[in-house]
Amino acid sequence: MKNHITIDSEYMLIRHQSVKKGSQFDIVFAISAIRSIKEYKPKYILAGKAYDTEKNKKRL
């Protein structure tokens, strides 16, 4: 099991969560997380290097 959580640090709220069974690429989670938090217009996003791709940077 792998749990991915996106937290709004200003309001201390979970904005997105995904639990996956088995091995999957982190980039799949990053795409859905970015889509779900885009409406909140984040000032910055902190994430591990597995989420760092040029496509994800353009999604913001």
Rosetta silent file (secondary structure, phi, psi, omega in degrees, C-alpha in Angstrom):
SEQUENCE: MKNHITIDSEYMLIRHQSVKKGSQFDIVFAISAIRSIKEYKPKYILAGKAYDTEKNKKRL
SCORE:     score description
SCORE:     0.000 S_00000001
   1 L     0.000  139.947  177.629    0.000    0.000    0.000 S_00000001
   2 E  -133.165  127.595 -176.786    1.198    3.468   -0.817 S_00000001
   3 E  -110.806  125.596  176.670   -0.507    6.595    0.516 S_00000001
   4 E  -114.251  130.859 -177.984   -0.144    9.976   -1.208 S_00000001
   5 E  -132.541  136.543  173.681   -1.450   13.065    0.581 S_00000001
   6 E  -112.401  122.490 -174.922   -1.615   16.707   -0.475 S_00000001
   7 E  -117.545  136.641  173.333   -1.886   19.087    2.481 S_00000001
   8 E   -86.370  108.072 -174.445   -2.717   22.779    2.556 S_00000001
   9 L   -73.138  -20.203  178.880   -0.160   24.062    5.057 S_00000001
  10 L   -73.094  -43.910 -177.204   -1.931   27.400    5.550 S_00000001
  11 L  -104.864   -1.369 -179.376   -5.218   25.870    6.717 S_00000001
  12 L    54.698   48.967  179.010   -3.872   22.446    7.779 S_00000001
  13 E  -119.996  145.151  171.809   -6.363   20.614    5.583 S_00000001
  14 E   -80.224  119.968 -178.514   -5.975   17.518    3.455 S_00000001
  15 E   -96.995  -23.847 -179.621   -6.813   18.677   -0.069 S_00000001
  16 E  -157.839  141.126  177.093   -6.198   15.396   -1.901 S_00000001
  17 E  -144.880  144.182  178.004   -5.476   11.808   -0.915 S_00000001
  18 E  -147.324  128.990  176.350   -4.869    8.630   -2.860 S_00000001
  19 E  -113.006  125.089 -177.879   -4.087    5.141   -1.620 S_00000001
  20 E  -118.851  142.743  177.347   -2.654    2.750   -4.184 S_00000001
  21 L  -100.142  130.099  178.409   -2.085   -0.960   -3.923 S_00000001
  22 L    86.247 -175.976 -175.554    1.104   -2.288   -5.417 S_00000001
  23 L   -86.289  124.833  175.763    3.889   -0.583   -7.284 S_00000001
  24 L  -143.056  159.190  178.267    2.989    2.426   -9.433 S_00000001
  25 L   -73.661  138.514  179.080    4.828    5.484  -10.632 S_00000001
  26 H   -63.978  -25.559 -177.848    4.510    8.534   -8.389 S_00000001
  27 H   -61.597  -31.687  178.554    3.967   10.716  -11.446 S_00000001
  28 H   -62.051  -43.143  177.196    0.456    9.227  -11.861 S_00000001
  29 H   -66.159  -41.625 -176.921   -0.486   10.534   -8.427 S_00000001
  30 H   -58.462  -39.784 -179.731    1.123   13.905   -9.073 S_00000001
  31 H   -61.372  -48.938 -179.261   -1.078   14.522  -12.105 S_00000001
  32 H   -68.361  -35.262  179.093   -4.328   13.942  -10.188 S_00000001
  33 H   -66.122  -43.764  179.939   -3.077   15.894   -7.157 S_00000001
  34 H   -63.324  -42.924  177.983   -2.140   18.931   -9.237 S_00000001
  35 H   -59.660  -41.344 -175.561   -5.516   18.908  -10.967 S_00000001
  36 H   -74.867  -27.400 -178.347   -7.354   18.761   -7.649 S_00000001
  37 H   -99.486   -5.833 -177.673   -5.428   21.565   -5.916 S_00000001
  38 H   -57.626  -35.217 -179.214   -5.128   23.916   -8.881 S_00000001
  39 H   -64.134  -20.943  179.742   -8.363   25.667   -7.910 S_00000001
  40 H   -85.844   -4.804  179.071   -6.725   26.782   -4.625 S_00000001
  41 L    49.382   66.397 -177.987   -3.980   28.593   -6.572 S_00000001
  42 L   -64.444  143.316  176.965   -1.018   27.374   -4.484 S_00000001
  43 L   -74.483  -35.794  178.304    1.929   29.736   -4.073 S_00000001
  44 L  -157.217  161.475  177.873    4.337   26.801   -4.062 S_00000001
  45 L  -130.732  130.269  175.299    4.375   23.026   -3.905 S_00000001
  46 L  -105.218  128.359 -178.558    6.869   20.921   -1.983 S_00000001
  47 L  -154.421  161.793  176.470    7.298   17.377   -3.237 S_00000001
  48 L   -69.411  164.221 -175.245    9.836   14.618   -3.580 S_00000001
  49 H   -65.669  -19.822  177.939   11.977   14.414   -6.700 S_00000001
  50 H   -64.880  -21.597 -179.848    9.829   11.604   -8.108 S_00000001
  51 H   -93.163   -7.980 -172.383    7.130   14.236   -8.761 S_00000001
  52 L   -86.853   98.523  175.371    9.491   16.739  -10.387 S_00000001
  53 L  -135.440  159.234  178.789    8.975   16.720  -14.156 S_00000001
  54 H   -63.440  -37.264  178.499    8.674   19.469  -16.742 S_00000001
  55 H   -61.617  -41.699  178.779    5.114   18.372  -17.554 S_00000001
  56 H   -66.462  -37.752  178.296    4.063   18.810  -13.922 S_00000001
  57 H   -62.900  -36.060 -179.700    5.633   22.260  -13.755 S_00000001
  58 H   -73.555  -26.504  179.992    3.609   23.297  -16.814 S_00000001
  59 H   -66.270  -25.377  179.353    0.372   21.999  -15.269 S_00000001
  60 L   -80.022    0.000    0.000    0.584   24.665  -12.594 S_00000001
